[in-house]
Amino acid sequence: MALIRTKGKMSSPSINVDDGGSGGLPVISVHSLAGNTSHWSAQLEHLRKKRRAIALDIRSHGNSESPKDGDFAIESLASDLDVVADELGLKRFVLVGHSSGGTVAIAYAGSHPEKVAGLLLADPSGDARKVPAEQANQLIRALESDSYSKAIEDYYGMLLAGSQQPVREKVIQDLRNTPRETVIGIFKSSLRYDPLTPLQLYRGPKLSVVTSLNDAPFSLHNLDTDLPHIQVTGTGHWLQMDKPEEFNRILDDFLAFVESK
């Protein structure tokens, strides 16, 4: 495993990258809000037996720098991903994104479809524009109040329902290590972002792997009939950490499908 840092274009922050393995079609994985490259540890170890596999810390997460201008737009996070792909010399690869990392992956695939050989979404965030306004505003008000810690940990607690205790502890600790302004900034950006247009612009192979938590009117597979999906049961939102062997089997099948095209 190699851990490298790559300097972004112009004023972009430096992005921390975990790059290792060789052979096959490369895979880049993008973690969720308040996650980091370690959320993909089981997948990186599995994939690197046969191919190159990369994970990155999105800006202001893990060992990546925070943007000096406070820019947490989804498009800017996708731009960081483009910098990483260019710096690593990747011309074509499979893109995997979890939760809000799925939104970043969608944004990238929609604007760079020629580089994305396949798009796998792990319990992706839905179209947050369709969340009732009062519900969304209530969460933002709580996050901006003195009750931030309780509000965000209660919210993540719901997403961790069904998760194993070590996963719960890991996710909550990583959440606590993520700057408050980062969490609020990405939440706000997600509420404004349209994921459907870039998702429909990307015509390559795609698959959404969802949990039982992800079956709302605004879930992507309920809004885009062209998005295939399968469900993994008995897990929380961090399905790749809760059930790594099952997730890896799904990932292997998807990669085999992509490489057969």
PALUM-806873 format. One line per 2 residues: number of its first residue (from 1); for each residue x, y, z of N, C-alpha, C. Coordinates in nm, 4 decimals. Layout:
# residues N
NUM> X Y Z X Y Z X Y Z ~ ...
END
This chain:
# residues 261
1> 0.0840 -0.1194 0.0000 0.0000 0.0000 0.0000 0.0873 0.1241 0.0000 ~ 0.0515 0.2209 -0.0821 0.1235 0.3476 -0.0877 0.0297 0.4601 -0.0491
3> 0.0803 0.5501 0.0329 0.0012 0.6648 0.0758 0.0678 0.7884 0.0196 ~ 0.0007 0.8566 -0.0696 0.0606 0.9725 -0.1347 -0.0281 1.0940 -0.1157
5> 0.0328 1.2114 -0.1360 -0.0424 1.3360 -0.1331 -0.0261 1.4035 -0.2678 ~ -0.1335 1.4587 -0.3168 -0.1290 1.5228 -0.4468 -0.1856 1.6627 -0.4369
7> -0.1179 1.7589 -0.4933 -0.1604 1.8980 -0.4858 -0.2613 1.9269 -0.5945 ~ -0.3737 1.9819 -0.5543 -0.4802 2.0133 -0.6478 -0.4476 2.1330 -0.7363
9> -0.5317 2.1572 -0.8323 -0.5133 2.2687 -0.9242 -0.5488 2.4000 -0.8549 ~ -0.4797 2.5053 -0.8927 -0.5021 2.6407 -0.8422 -0.5044 2.6404 -0.6891
11> -0.6174 2.6791 -0.6302 -0.6235 2.6925 -0.4846 -0.6857 2.5708 -0.4169 ~ -0.7013 2.4608 -0.4884 -0.7629 2.3422 -0.4301 -0.6762 2.2869 -0.3176
13> -0.7392 2.2239 -0.2174 -0.6614 2.1657 -0.1083 -0.5872 2.0407 -0.1534 ~ -0.4828 2.0043 -0.0803 -0.4139 1.8780 -0.1062 -0.5034 1.7628 -0.0621
15> -0.5042 1.6574 -0.1410 -0.5922 1.5429 -0.1167 -0.5076 1.4211 -0.0844 ~ -0.5402 1.3559 0.0247 -0.4687 1.2366 0.0673 -0.5221 1.1138 -0.0065
17> -0.4317 1.0341 -0.0612 -0.4694 0.9204 -0.1448 -0.4008 0.7931 -0.0970 ~ -0.4770 0.6861 -0.0868 -0.4237 0.5534 -0.0545 -0.4270 0.4716 -0.1833
19> -0.3103 0.4461 -0.2394 -0.2993 0.3841 -0.3717 -0.2136 0.2589 -0.3611 ~ -0.2626 0.1471 -0.4128 -0.1856 0.0248 -0.4087 -0.2390 -0.0797 -0.5037
21> -0.1638 -0.1865 -0.5204 -0.2046 -0.2935 -0.6104 -0.1688 -0.2629 -0.7540 ~ -0.1870 -0.3633 -0.8400 -0.1574 -0.3444 -0.9819 -0.2382 -0.4442 -1.0640
23> -0.2515 -0.4112 -1.1926 -0.3225 -0.5002 -1.2836 -0.4706 -0.4700 -1.2877 ~ -0.5346 -0.5198 -1.3914 -0.6797 -0.5056 -1.4035 -0.7245 -0.3617 -1.4212
25> -0.8541 -0.3446 -1.4287 -0.9137 -0.2121 -1.4375 -0.9090 -0.1491 -1.2991 ~ -0.8479 -0.0301 -1.2841 -0.8379 0.0305 -1.1508 -0.9750 0.0653 -1.0931
27> -0.9794 0.0743 -0.9610 -1.1006 0.1124 -0.8886 -1.0667 0.2295 -0.7977 ~ -1.1481 0.3351 -0.8013 -1.1366 0.4468 -0.7068 -1.2607 0.4474 -0.6186
29> -1.2411 0.4567 -0.4867 -1.3520 0.4566 -0.3916 -1.3580 0.5888 -0.3169 ~ -1.4811 0.6393 -0.2994 -1.5054 0.7678 -0.2338 -1.5946 0.7445 -0.1126
31> -1.5473 0.7830 0.0046 -1.6185 0.7577 0.1298 -1.7328 0.8568 0.1536 ~ -1.8063 0.8336 0.2603 -1.9204 0.9162 0.2991 -1.8752 1.0420 0.3730
33> -1.9718 1.1292 0.4001 -1.9487 1.2434 0.4873 -1.9002 1.1941 0.6228 ~ -1.7912 1.2541 0.6727 -1.7290 1.2183 0.8006 -1.6614 1.0814 0.7967
35> -1.6312 1.0337 0.6766 -1.5567 0.9096 0.6631 -1.4114 0.9375 0.6274 ~ -1.3427 0.8349 0.5818 -1.2040 0.8479 0.5362 -1.1664 0.7199 0.4628
37> -1.0434 0.7117 0.4161 -1.0022 0.5968 0.3353 -1.0167 0.4642 0.4099 ~ -1.0061 0.4676 0.5426 -1.0132 0.3432 0.6198 -1.1497 0.2763 0.6114
39> -1.2525 0.3494 0.5691 -1.3847 0.2890 0.5534 -1.3864 0.1871 0.4396 ~ -1.2815 0.1899 0.3581 -1.2709 0.0958 0.2461 -1.1620 -0.0085 0.2690
41> -1.1138 -0.0223 0.3920 -1.0001 -0.1111 0.4176 -1.0227 -0.2527 0.3657 ~ -1.1404 -0.3079 0.3924 -1.1681 -0.4455 0.3500 -1.1721 -0.4571 0.1982
43> -1.2217 -0.3527 0.1323 -1.2294 -0.3559 -0.0142 -1.0909 -0.3381 -0.0760 ~ -1.0098 -0.2483 -0.0202 -0.8753 -0.2276 -0.0742 -0.7918 -0.3542 -0.0625
45> -0.7970 -0.4172 0.0536 -0.7209 -0.5420 0.0727 -0.7665 -0.6494 -0.0246 ~ -0.8974 -0.6600 -0.0444 -0.9530 -0.7610 -0.1344 -0.9154 -0.7323 -0.2797
47> -0.9351 -0.6091 -0.3235 -0.9143 -0.5757 -0.4637 -0.7676 -0.5817 -0.5039 ~ -0.6790 -0.5455 -0.4125 -0.5374 -0.5354 -0.4474 -0.4699 -0.6692 -0.4705
49> -0.5424 -0.7761 -0.4470 -0.4874 -0.9072 -0.4804 -0.4790 -0.9251 -0.6318 ~ -0.5635 -0.8500 -0.7053 -0.5694 -0.8694 -0.8498 -0.5619 -0.7404 -0.9312
51> -0.5778 -0.6248 -0.8661 -0.5843 -0.5016 -0.9441 -0.5412 -0.3814 -0.8603 ~ -0.5264 -0.2691 -0.9250 -0.4954 -0.1442 -0.8565 -0.6244 -0.0900 -0.7939
53> -0.6151 -0.0477 -0.6698 -0.7315 0.0065 -0.5995 -0.6892 0.1299 -0.5205 ~ -0.7681 0.2346 -0.5311 -0.7363 0.3652 -0.4728 -0.8541 0.4129 -0.3892
55> -0.8254 0.4748 -0.2772 -0.9270 0.5455 -0.1990 -0.8698 0.6820 -0.1646 ~ -0.9547 0.7815 -0.1543 -0.9087 0.9152 -0.1200 -0.9885 0.9706 -0.0027
57> -0.9234 1.0571 0.0740 -0.9927 1.1365 0.1745 -1.0431 1.2618 0.1046 ~ -1.1741 1.2819 0.1005 -1.2241 1.4041 0.0382 -1.1809 1.5243 0.1225
59> -1.1827 1.6422 0.0640 -1.1324 1.7617 0.1311 -1.1886 1.7769 0.2723 ~ -1.1007 1.8114 0.3642 -1.1342 1.8332 0.5053 -1.1734 1.7056 0.5783
61> -1.1325 1.5911 0.5255 -1.1539 1.4613 0.5904 -1.0194 1.3887 0.6011 ~ -1.0076 1.3037 0.7015 -0.8871 1.2241 0.7152 -0.7627 1.3101 0.7139
63> -0.6708 1.2805 0.6225 -0.5454 1.3560 0.6128 -0.5447 1.4567 0.4985 ~ -0.6613 1.4840 0.4398 -0.6694 1.5859 0.3352 -0.6869 1.7245 0.3965
65> -0.6430 1.8251 0.3230 -0.6538 1.9630 0.3710 -0.7971 2.0147 0.3589 ~ -0.8270 2.1153 0.4400 -0.9545 2.1863 0.4291 -0.9395 2.2988 0.3271
67> -1.0448 2.3295 0.2542 -1.0355 2.4400 0.1582 -1.0297 2.5741 0.2314 ~ -0.9381 2.6599 0.1895 -0.9237 2.7889 0.2561 -1.0453 2.8783 0.2360
69> -1.1193 2.8550 0.1267 -1.2365 2.9386 0.0989 -1.3663 2.8783 0.1511 ~ -1.3575 2.7654 0.2238 -1.4786 2.7047 0.2789 -1.5712 2.6457 0.1741
71> -1.5167 2.6093 0.0592 -1.5971 2.5564 -0.0522 -1.6182 2.4060 -0.0355 ~ -1.7453 2.3678 -0.0106 -1.7796 2.2263 0.0010 -1.8864 2.1864 -0.1013
73> -1.8917 2.2571 -0.2116 -1.9868 2.2227 -0.3178 -1.9570 2.0829 -0.3701 ~ -2.0616 2.0100 -0.4058 -2.0443 1.8752 -0.4603 -1.9557 1.8798 -0.5842
75> -1.9742 1.9815 -0.6674 -1.8932 1.9935 -0.7882 -1.7452 2.0101 -0.7552 ~ -1.7144 2.0773 -0.6448 -1.5749 2.0972 -0.6057 -1.5137 1.9673 -0.5538
77> -1.5939 1.8888 -0.4824 -1.5451 1.7585 -0.4366 -1.5171 1.6686 -0.5572 ~ -1.6031 1.6762 -0.6579 -1.5811 1.5982 -0.7802 -1.4571 1.6475 -0.8540
79> -1.4311 1.7769 -0.8470 -1.3101 1.8322 -0.9096 -1.1844 1.7787 -0.8423 ~ -1.1896 1.7622 -0.7102 -1.0756 1.7004 -0.6400 -1.0510 1.5589 -0.6902
81> -1.1578 1.4869 -0.7151 -1.1462 1.3509 -0.7674 -1.0805 1.3529 -0.9056 ~ -1.1129 1.4530 -0.9857 -1.0529 1.4654 -1.1181 -0.9034 1.4916 -1.1072
83> -0.8647 1.5746 -1.0091 -0.7227 1.6017 -0.9863 -0.6488 1.4727 -0.9501 ~ -0.7093 1.3939 -0.8624 -0.6475 1.2675 -0.8206 -0.6289 1.1743 -0.9406
85> -0.7348 1.1594 -1.0204 -0.7251 1.0707 -1.1371 -0.6149 1.1167 -1.2326 ~ -0.6056 1.2477 -1.2551 -0.5021 1.3005 -1.3442 -0.3627 1.2788 -1.2866
87> -0.3468 1.3084 -1.1573 -0.2157 1.2945 -1.0932 -0.1670 1.1494 -1.0960 ~ -0.2601 1.0558 -1.0854 -0.2238 0.9141 -1.0833 -0.2175 0.8532 -1.2231
89> -0.2465 0.9341 -1.3239 -0.2373 0.8866 -1.4618 -0.3457 0.7875 -1.5003 ~ -0.4624 0.7989 -1.4380 -0.5710 0.7050 -1.4653 -0.6567 0.7559 -1.5805
91> -0.6616 0.6789 -1.6864 -0.7389 0.7178 -1.8044 -0.8825 0.6646 -1.7989 ~ -0.8972 0.5483 -1.7328 -1.0290 0.4842 -1.7266 -1.0315 0.3936 -1.6035
93> -1.1399 0.3978 -1.5286 -1.1458 0.3253 -1.4021 -1.2912 0.3066 -1.3600 ~ -1.3114 0.2171 -1.2646 -1.4421 0.1978 -1.2032 -1.4494 0.2869 -1.0801
95> -1.5615 0.3517 -1.0619 -1.5800 0.4465 -0.9532 -1.6826 0.3911 -0.8553 ~ -1.6464 0.3890 -0.7262 -1.7343 0.3389 -0.6201 -1.7549 0.4515 -0.5196
97> -1.8795 0.4789 -0.4826 -1.9053 0.5864 -0.3877 -2.0080 0.5460 -0.2849 ~ -1.9797 0.5767 -0.1584 -2.0710 0.5436 -0.0489 -2.1408 0.6698 0.0010
99> -2.2740 0.6627 0.0170 -2.3527 0.7701 0.0763 -2.3308 0.9012 -0.0012 ~ -2.2883 1.0090 0.0664 -2.2631 1.1340 -0.0060 -2.1440 1.1207 -0.0993
101> -2.0559 1.0233 -0.0717 -1.9492 0.9928 -0.1667 -2.0058 0.9395 -0.2974 ~ -2.1240 0.8776 -0.2890 -2.1941 0.8357 -0.4097 -2.2382 0.9556 -0.4911
103> -2.2809 1.0619 -0.4234 -2.3194 1.1849 -0.4933 -2.1993 1.2448 -0.5649 ~ -2.0841 1.2450 -0.4985 -1.9613 1.2949 -0.5609 -1.9254 1.2093 -0.6822
105> -1.9392 1.0778 -0.6685 -1.9090 0.9871 -0.7795 -2.0040 1.0115 -0.8966 ~ -2.1301 1.0344 -0.8675 -2.2279 1.0632 -0.9727 -2.1917 1.1924 -1.0451
107> -2.1565 1.2956 -0.9681 -2.1196 1.4240 -1.0275 -2.0007 1.4063 -1.1219 ~ -1.9024 1.3273 -1.0785 -1.7844 1.3043 -1.1620 -1.8203 1.2245 -1.2872
109> -1.8975 1.1181 -1.2698 -1.9332 1.0321 -1.3839 -2.0137 1.1091 -1.4877 ~ -2.1000 1.1996 -1.4423 -2.1808 1.2773 -1.5347 -2.0990 1.3745 -1.6177
111> -1.9896 1.4257 -1.5585 -1.9073 1.5236 -1.6291 -1.7852 1.4615 -1.6983 ~ -1.7504 1.3372 -1.6597 -1.6362 1.2687 -1.7219 -1.6736 1.1240 -1.7572
113> -1.7794 1.1043 -1.8336 -1.8254 0.9672 -1.8615 -1.7228 0.8836 -1.9365 ~ -1.6360 0.9485 -2.0117 -1.5368 0.8741 -2.0894 -1.4312 0.8087 -2.0008
115> -1.4160 0.8569 -1.8772 -1.3160 0.8022 -1.7858 -1.3731 0.6936 -1.6949 ~ -1.5052 0.6924 -1.6792 -1.5676 0.6018 -1.5826 -1.6185 0.4770 -1.6536
117> -1.5498 0.3655 -1.6312 -1.5881 0.2393 -1.6950 -1.7121 0.1788 -1.6309 ~ -1.7348 0.2108 -1.5041 -1.8526 0.1603 -1.4335 -1.8711 0.2404 -1.3057
119> -1.9967 0.2508 -1.2603 -2.0310 0.3310 -1.1429 -2.1091 0.2445 -1.0446 ~ -2.0478 0.2178 -0.9288 -2.1155 0.1406 -0.8255 -2.1423 0.2305 -0.7055
121> -2.2686 0.2391 -0.6662 -2.3110 0.3248 -0.5556 -2.3452 0.2384 -0.4349 ~ -2.2840 0.2685 -0.3211 -2.3090 0.1941 -0.1978 -2.4011 0.2765 -0.1082
123> -2.5259 0.2339 -0.0974 -2.6275 0.3041 -0.0196 -2.6178 0.4558 -0.0401 ~ -2.6339 0.5000 -0.1648 -2.6102 0.6416 -0.1956 -2.7152 0.7338 -0.1354
125> -2.6743 0.8565 -0.1101 -2.7704 0.9597 -0.0726 -2.8688 0.9774 -0.1872 ~ -2.9906 1.0159 -0.1541 -3.0916 1.0364 -0.2564 -3.0903 1.1798 -0.3076
127> -3.1982 1.2179 -0.3717 -3.2134 1.3553 -0.4189 -3.2674 1.4382 -0.3027 ~ -3.1755 1.5022 -0.2288 -3.2130 1.5735 -0.1063 -3.3023 1.6931 -0.1336
129> -3.3089 1.7386 -0.2583 -3.3996 1.8486 -0.2907 -3.5450 1.8093 -0.2690 ~ -3.5705 1.6781 -0.2681 -3.7069 1.6287 -0.2537 -3.7432 1.5981 -0.1080
131> -3.6478 1.6167 -0.0171 -3.6788 1.6038 0.1255 -3.7669 1.7220 0.1650 ~ -3.8750 1.6998 0.2410 -3.9603 1.8119 0.2828 -3.8775 1.9243 0.3430
133> -3.9063 2.0478 0.2999 -3.8241 2.1622 0.3387 -3.8144 2.1781 0.4898 ~ -3.9246 2.1627 0.5598 -3.9206 2.1818 0.7050 -3.8324 2.0777 0.7725
135> -3.8356 1.9558 0.7219 -3.7513 1.8495 0.7776 -3.6037 1.8820 0.7572 ~ -3.5694 1.9275 0.6365 -3.4311 1.9622 0.6067 -3.3868 2.0832 0.6890
137> -3.4716 2.1849 0.6960 -3.4370 2.3068 0.7695 -3.4222 2.2795 0.9187 ~ -3.5041 2.1888 0.9703 -3.4958 2.1538 1.1121 -3.3594 2.0931 1.1450
139> -3.3107 2.0052 1.0560 -3.1799 1.9437 1.0774 -3.0691 2.0486 1.0707 ~ -3.0740 2.1368 0.9715 -2.9708 2.2400 0.9581 -2.9712 2.3326 1.0794
141> -3.0897 2.3712 1.1261 -3.0965 2.4569 1.2450 -3.0327 2.3882 1.3656 ~ -3.0576 2.2591 1.3796 -2.9998 2.1847 1.4919 -2.8474 2.1775 1.4798
143> -2.7982 2.1570 1.3570 -2.6537 2.1477 1.3364 -2.5857 2.2824 1.3615 ~ -2.6550 2.3910 1.3365 -2.5970 2.5236 1.3547 -2.6165 2.5768 1.4964
145> -2.6825 2.4984 1.5814 -2.7094 2.5404 1.7184 -2.6028 2.4884 1.8138 ~ -2.6193 2.5199 1.9408 -2.5279 2.4690 2.0433 -2.5451 2.3188 2.0647
147> -2.6487 2.2614 2.0040 -2.6771 2.1182 2.0195 -2.6197 2.0366 1.9041 ~ -2.5178 2.0917 1.8355 -2.4624 2.0242 1.7184 -2.4261 1.8792 1.7471
149> -2.3477 1.8565 1.8526 -2.2963 1.7216 1.8786 -2.4079 1.6216 1.8970 ~ -2.5075 1.6585 1.9741 -2.6207 1.5679 1.9973 -2.6989 1.5457 1.8687
151> -2.7222 1.6538 1.7939 -2.8021 1.6435 1.6718 -2.7357 1.5528 1.5693 ~ -2.6066 1.5717 1.5461 -2.5404 1.4926 1.4423 -2.5213 1.3483 1.4867
153> -2.4926 1.3265 1.6151 -2.4742 1.1888 1.6605 -2.6069 1.1141 1.6686 ~ -2.7152 1.1837 1.6974 -2.8471 1.1200 1.6921 -2.8801 1.0801 1.5486
155> -2.8486 1.1677 1.4542 -2.8755 1.1404 1.3127 -2.7940 1.0197 1.2655 ~ -2.6664 1.0192 1.2977 -2.5829 0.9056 1.2588 -2.6236 0.7787 1.3316
157> -2.6732 0.7941 1.4535 -2.7205 0.6775 1.5277 -2.8318 0.6057 1.4538 ~ -2.9212 0.6829 1.3899 -3.0288 0.6217 1.3106 -2.9716 0.5458 1.1911
159> -2.8702 0.6022 1.1280 -2.8099 0.5383 1.0113 -2.7303 0.4135 1.0491 ~ -2.6892 0.4072 1.1755 -2.6109 0.2934 1.2240 -2.6972 0.1821 1.2804
161> -2.8281 0.1984 1.2749 -2.9170 0.0916 1.3224 -2.8887 -0.0354 1.2435 ~ -2.8599 -0.1429 1.3150 -2.8282 -0.2687 1.2490 -2.6800 -0.2913 1.2284
163> -2.5972 -0.1923 1.2604 -2.4528 -0.2079 1.2449 -2.3922 -0.2812 1.3636 ~ -2.2789 -0.3446 1.3393 -2.2033 -0.4094 1.4463 -2.1409 -0.3024 1.5355
165> -2.1187 -0.3365 1.6617 -2.0674 -0.2385 1.7572 -1.9332 -0.1789 1.7151 ~ -1.8380 -0.2577 1.6659 -1.7112 -0.1967 1.6231 -1.7303 -0.0950 1.5105
167> -1.8238 -0.1221 1.4207 -1.8516 -0.0279 1.3121 -1.9142 0.0986 1.3687 ~ -2.0076 0.0842 1.4611 -2.0709 0.2002 1.5245 -1.9656 0.2888 1.5906
169> -1.8763 0.2263 1.6662 -1.7738 0.3025 1.7371 -1.6792 0.3720 1.6404 ~ -1.6406 0.3035 1.5344 -1.5503 0.3592 1.4343 -1.6138 0.4791 1.3638
171> -1.7373 0.4637 1.3200 -1.8051 0.5701 1.2459 -1.8262 0.6931 1.3338 ~ -1.8689 0.6729 1.4566 -1.8923 0.7864 1.5460 -1.7618 0.8577 1.5794
173> -1.6549 0.7828 1.5988 -1.5259 0.8465 1.6269 -1.4790 0.9286 1.5072 ~ -1.4949 0.8739 1.3868 -1.4565 0.9487 1.2671 -1.5432 1.0733 1.2514
175> -1.6707 1.0628 1.2862 -1.7602 1.1784 1.2826 -1.7091 1.2876 1.3779 ~ -1.6731 1.2481 1.4980 -1.6228 1.3454 1.5962 -1.4930 1.4106 1.5510
177> -1.4163 1.3392 1.4693 -1.2895 1.3929 1.4201 -1.3063 1.4843 1.2990 ~ -1.4267 1.4907 1.2449 -1.4521 1.5731 1.1264 -1.4974 1.7116 1.1693
179> -1.4362 1.8168 1.1153 -1.4745 1.9524 1.1566 -1.6232 1.9807 1.1363 ~ -1.6803 2.0488 1.2338 -1.8229 2.0830 1.2281 -1.8572 2.1581 1.0992
181> -1.7715 2.2544 1.0605 -1.8022 2.3342 0.9417 -1.8013 2.2475 0.8151 ~ -1.7243 2.1407 0.8160 -1.7224 2.0485 0.7024 -1.8548 1.9734 0.6930
183> -1.8999 1.9210 0.8051 -2.0263 1.8470 0.8078 -2.1415 1.9360 0.7630 ~ -2.1501 2.0553 0.8195 -2.2596 2.1466 0.7843 -2.2478 2.1898 0.6386
185> -2.1257 2.2190 0.5945 -2.1066 2.2645 0.4570 -2.1497 2.1612 0.3547 ~ -2.1148 2.0355 0.3772 -2.1520 1.9309 0.2809 -2.3004 1.8984 0.2902
187> -2.3568 1.9022 0.4100 -2.5018 1.8846 0.4228 -2.5753 1.9897 0.3401 ~ -2.5354 2.1139 0.3540 -2.6023 2.2223 0.2815 -2.5863 2.2061 0.1303
189> -2.4656 2.1690 0.0876 -2.4432 2.1493 -0.0556 -2.5285 2.0356 -0.1102 ~ -2.5420 1.9292 -0.0318 -2.6220 1.8135 -0.0746 -2.7689 1.8494 -0.0892
191> -2.8176 1.9386 -0.0044 -2.9583 1.9786 -0.0111 -2.9896 2.0568 -0.1384 ~ -2.8870 2.1188 -0.1971 -2.9070 2.1991 -0.3179 -2.8760 2.1222 -0.4463
193> -2.8065 2.0106 -0.4346 -2.7514 1.9450 -0.5529 -2.8529 1.8544 -0.6227 ~ -2.8480 1.8568 -0.7557 -2.9321 1.7705 -0.8402 -2.8492 1.6502 -0.8853
195> -2.8697 1.5318 -0.8243 -2.7915 1.4152 -0.8653 -2.8500 1.3428 -0.9863 ~ -2.9762 1.3691 -1.0165 -3.0430 1.2925 -1.1218 -2.9897 1.3244 -1.2610
197> -2.9645 1.4523 -1.2882 -2.9163 1.4893 -1.4215 -2.7840 1.4225 -1.4550 ~ -2.6801 1.4328 -1.3706 -2.5550 1.3634 -1.4047 -2.5688 1.2115 -1.4030
199> -2.6550 1.1589 -1.3163 -2.6745 1.0133 -1.3126 -2.7320 0.9647 -1.4451 ~ -2.8236 1.0423 -1.5024 -2.8848 1.0034 -1.6293 -2.7945 1.0336 -1.7481
201> -2.7029 1.1303 -1.7309 -2.6073 1.1594 -1.8376 -2.5046 1.0481 -1.8519 ~ -2.4752 0.9808 -1.7400 -2.3788 0.8718 -1.7453 -2.4483 0.7461 -1.7968
203> -2.4038 0.6969 -1.9125 -2.4706 0.5851 -1.9792 -2.3989 0.4523 -1.9608 ~ -2.2889 0.4523 -1.8882 -2.2136 0.3300 -1.8686 -2.2788 0.2376 -1.7668
205> -2.2169 0.1237 -1.7381 -2.2710 0.0293 -1.6398 -2.2796 0.0938 -1.5015 ~ -2.3925 0.0744 -1.4358 -2.4083 0.1305 -1.3017 -2.4960 0.0390 -1.2179
207> -2.4747 0.0469 -1.0878 -2.5472 -0.0372 -0.9938 -2.5522 0.0328 -0.8593 ~ -2.6698 0.0288 -0.7956 -2.6844 0.0822 -0.6610 -2.7071 -0.0346 -0.5655
209> -2.6237 -0.0423 -0.4624 -2.6358 -0.1467 -0.3607 -2.6909 -0.0791 -0.2360 ~ -2.8136 -0.1103 -0.1998 -2.8816 -0.0348 -0.0951 -2.9111 -0.1216 0.0271
211> -2.9355 -0.0539 0.1385 -2.9796 -0.1197 0.2608 -3.1284 -0.0956 0.2787 ~ -3.1859 -0.1568 0.3808 -3.3286 -0.1382 0.4074 -3.3594 0.0048 0.4498
213> -3.2581 0.0811 0.4888 -3.2769 0.2210 0.5265 -3.3012 0.3094 0.4044 ~ -3.2660 0.2585 0.2882 -3.2648 0.3408 0.1671 -3.3811 0.3045 0.0745
215> -3.5013 0.3328 0.1194 -3.6187 0.3060 0.0354 -3.7227 0.4150 0.0576 ~ -3.6810 0.5383 0.0308 -3.7670 0.6555 0.0458 -3.8088 0.7059 -0.0916
217> -3.9095 0.7923 -0.0986 -3.9489 0.8478 -0.2293 -3.8334 0.9194 -0.2997 ~ -3.7367 0.9714 -0.2236 -3.6257 1.0439 -0.2843 -3.5028 0.9567 -0.3054
219> -3.5119 0.8256 -0.2770 -3.4002 0.7346 -0.3050 -3.3769 0.7273 -0.4555 ~ -3.2530 0.7221 -0.4961 -3.2208 0.7319 -0.6383 -3.2838 0.6213 -0.7211
221> -3.2849 0.4983 -0.6692 -3.3407 0.3890 -0.7491 -3.4929 0.4003 -0.7629 ~ -3.5559 0.4825 -0.6780 -3.7000 0.5078 -0.6917 -3.7287 0.6252 -0.7840
223> -3.6272 0.7024 -0.8165 -3.6434 0.8186 -0.9045 -3.5935 0.7920 -1.0458 ~ -3.4973 0.7016 -1.0594 -3.4382 0.6707 -1.1897 -3.4588 0.5230 -1.2195
225> -3.5522 0.4937 -1.3053 -3.5852 0.3540 -1.3366 -3.4734 0.2843 -1.4139 ~ -3.3764 0.3610 -1.4641 -3.2640 0.3021 -1.5363 -3.1476 0.2666 -1.4437
227> -3.1666 0.2869 -1.3128 -3.0612 0.2545 -1.2175 -3.0902 0.1197 -1.1528 ~ -3.0185 0.0138 -1.1926 -3.0392 -0.1169 -1.1293 -3.0003 -0.1101 -0.9820
229> -3.0681 -0.1891 -0.8996 -3.0307 -0.1906 -0.7588 -3.0537 -0.3281 -0.6984 ~ -2.9739 -0.3582 -0.5965 -2.9923 -0.4790 -0.5176 -2.9830 -0.4387 -0.3713
231> -3.0473 -0.5165 -0.2858 -3.0502 -0.4812 -0.1441 -2.9691 -0.5801 -0.0604 ~ -2.8933 -0.5249 0.0329 -2.8219 -0.6031 0.1322 -2.8956 -0.5857 0.2647
233> -2.9288 -0.6950 0.3293 -3.0073 -0.6872 0.4526 -2.9198 -0.7143 0.5758 ~ -2.9745 -0.6795 0.6917 -2.9054 -0.7073 0.8170 -2.7823 -0.6224 0.8391
235> -2.7876 -0.4981 0.7954 -2.6725 -0.4093 0.8069 -2.7209 -0.2664 0.8250 ~ -2.6324 -0.1812 0.8774 -2.6600 -0.0390 0.8819 -2.6178 0.0264 0.7513
237> -2.6093 0.1580 0.7536 -2.5779 0.2362 0.6339 -2.4376 0.2069 0.5808 ~ -2.3441 0.1716 0.6686 -2.2052 0.1443 0.6281 -2.1916 -0.0037 0.5927
239> -2.2618 -0.0449 0.4887 -2.2727 -0.1860 0.4528 -2.1387 -0.2474 0.4139 ~ -2.0495 -0.1698 0.3545 -1.9191 -0.2243 0.3142 -1.8326 -0.2567 0.4352
241> -1.8630 -0.1957 0.5497 -1.7902 -0.2241 0.6730 -1.8611 -0.3320 0.7545 ~ -1.9931 -0.3311 0.7525 -2.0714 -0.4306 0.8268 -2.0638 -0.5692 0.7642
243> -2.0736 -0.5732 0.6314 -2.0749 -0.7009 0.5599 -1.9742 -0.6969 0.4450 ~ -1.8466 -0.6886 0.4783 -1.7454 -0.6741 0.3728 -1.7411 -0.7893 0.2744
245> -1.7606 -0.9112 0.3200 -1.7520 -1.0241 0.2281 -1.8651 -1.0204 0.1268 ~ -1.9861 -0.9896 0.1736 -2.0995 -0.9815 0.0809 -2.0824 -0.8652 -0.0153
247> -2.0396 -0.7513 0.0369 -2.0196 -0.6360 -0.0499 -1.9099 -0.6644 -0.1521 ~ -1.8033 -0.7301 -0.1095 -1.6938 -0.7608 -0.2022 -1.7378 -0.8558 -0.3129
249> -1.8255 -0.9488 -0.2801 -1.8787 -1.0390 -0.3843 -1.9581 -0.9598 -0.4876 ~ -2.0390 -0.8671 -0.4404 -2.1173 -0.7834 -0.5322 -2.0234 -0.6987 -0.6185
251> -1.9208 -0.6438 -0.5546 -1.8232 -0.5632 -0.6272 -1.7503 -0.6464 -0.7318 ~ -1.7107 -0.7670 -0.6966 -1.6433 -0.8556 -0.7926 -1.7329 -0.8850 -0.9121
253> -1.8594 -0.9139 -0.8855 -1.9534 -0.9431 -0.9945 -1.9699 -0.8221 -1.0847 ~ -1.9766 -0.7039 -1.0253 -1.9925 -0.5821 -1.1044 -1.8676 -0.5580 -1.1896
255> -1.7508 -0.5767 -1.1318 -1.6268 -0.5582 -1.2069 -1.6173 -0.6571 -1.3230 ~ -1.6586 -0.7808 -1.2986 -1.6563 -0.8819 -1.4050 -1.7499 -0.8408 -1.5181
257> -1.8647 -0.7872 -1.4827 -1.9601 -0.7399 -1.5832 -1.9019 -0.6248 -1.6634 ~ -1.8423 -0.5272 -1.5943 -1.7844 -0.4115 -1.6610 -1.6729 -0.4551 -1.7558
259> -1.5877 -0.5457 -1.7115 -1.4740 -0.5873 -1.7929 -1.5151 -0.6783 -1.9082 ~ -1.6373 -0.7281 -1.9056 -1.6860 -0.8104 -2.0158 -1.7461 -0.7259 -2.1275
261> -1.7672 -0.5986 -2.0998 -1.8320 -0.5115 -2.1973 -1.7389 -0.4811 -2.3144
END
